[in-house]
Amino acid sequence: MGSCSALASSFVVLSYVLGWSPLLLVIGDDVVPSDGVRRTGTHESAARYYFWNTVTGDVQWDDPGDVPFETPNGLLYWVGKEGQQEFTDQEAMQYTWVEGWSEQYERPFFFNQETQESVWDRPPDLAWRRVTVQEDL
């Protein structure tokens, strides 16, 4: 196999994310977005997914924990103890930040159970998205 094809096969083009379009490349265990900043992680820990924070812009291979899956039509879900889809996070109340719904303003809000603070903007802890790695170039 030629060095060009070996090099090409070591690259994985990651998909565009929810309208966010910087091209990302994976070289070994490094994630290299178009901004040129390398982010390291273990590829084997998330063989089919990488994780993107919609607030901070961080990208990583390691699952930050309790990141939902997404159906093809955009519904978020978690996997239950018996492998079934759960459309509410059964573990949510154990975390510092929880998401609520304002009937008055018809929009989500976020509540910090430790500080009792409520905010409209999604906190970084709740902003992780699971993104499928596109293997085909």
PyMOL commands that set and color helices and strands:
alter all, ss='L'
color gray80, all
select helices_A, chain A and resi 3-9+43-46+92-94+124-126
alter helices_A, ss='H'
color red, helices_A
select strands_A, chain A and resi 11-14+24-27+30-33+39-40+49-53+59-60+69-70+76-79+85-86+97-102+107-112+118-119+128-132
alter strands_A, ss='S'
color yellow, strands_A
deselect
rebuild
show_as cartoon
